[in-house]
Amino acid sequence: MLAACEGRHLYRIWNHVPRINAWAAGLDVVVEGAAVRVSHNAELQRIADAIEAKYGSVWHFDVGDGMFGDGERAAAVFRIETAKVMAFAKDPHGHTTFRFDGA
């Protein structure tokens, strides 16, 4: 069973993913959108298989009852329905924004 706080405040999510953690180099990407729970076992299995194919068996996830794992080690899975992406270049400095349909 998921803890009561799992999934709280996920109506809108900002995901900041620095590609290189340096002031004068790299690209920062911000993805804005709604976090939507993935609970269908077939879709969860597809995601688990893709993660394991990319990162190896150390990242193996069992799928059960609409989430990864079971019991105390259960984890809900969310996808971002992307509304807007912003990218910030550091050298040379620059930025851009892309809004998806309906945003």
N, C-alpha and C positions, 0 to 999 in steps of 0.2 A: 504494500500500500504506500502511496506517495505521501510524503509529509505535507501538512496543511499549507506550508509556505511555497511548495513547488508550483510553478506556473503563475504566481502572483506578480502583478505589475508587468505582464508580458503582452499587454494589448498593443503597445508600440515599443519597438526596440531599436536601439542604435548599436550597431556592431562596428567597432573601430578596430581595423586589422592593419597594423603597421607591417609593411613588407621588409623594411630595414629600420631598425631602431637607432637612427642617427639624425642629428639635427639637419645636416647639410646634404643628405643623400636619401634616395628612396622615394617611395610613393605611399601615402596613407589613403585608405579607402574607407568610406563610411557608407553603410547600407541602412536605409530607413524603411520600415514596413511593419506590417502586423505579424506577430508571432502566432502561428497556427499549429496546434498539436497534431502530430501524425500518430494515428492509433490503429490503422489497419495492418494486420500482421504481414500481409504480402508486401506492402510498401516498406514497412520496417525491415523486412528481410532483404529487400533490394538495397536499402541504405546500408545495412550491416555488411552485406556482401561487398559493396563498393568500397567501404572503409577498409575492410580487411584486404581487398585486392590492392589497394593503394599503399597501406601502411604495414601489412603483414599480420601474422597470426597473433601478435601481442595485442592487437586492436580487435580481437574477436568479440562479438556481442551475440549472446543468445537472445532470441525474440520470444516473448511470451506475454499473453494477456494484454496486448496493446501497448507494450513498452519494451525497452531493452532490459534484459535480466528479469529477476523475480524476487519476491520477498523483500528483505532489507536492502538488497543491492539493485532494486528496480530504478530505472531512470526513464522519465518521460522524454520524448523526442519532439522537437519543434522545427518547423521550417519558417523562413521569412518570406511572406508575400511582398516582394519588393515594390516599393512605391517610388523611391528616389535613391540614387547613388551619387555620392560626391567623391571626387578624387583630388588629392593635393600633392603636387609634385614639389620636390625640395631643391633640385638643381637641374635646370633653372626652376625658380619658384613659379608656380602657376596652379590654377585650379579649374575644375569643370564640374557641372552638375547635369545629370540626366534624369528626367522624370518619366516614369512608365505610364502607360495609358491608364486613365482613371485617377491619377494622382493630382 
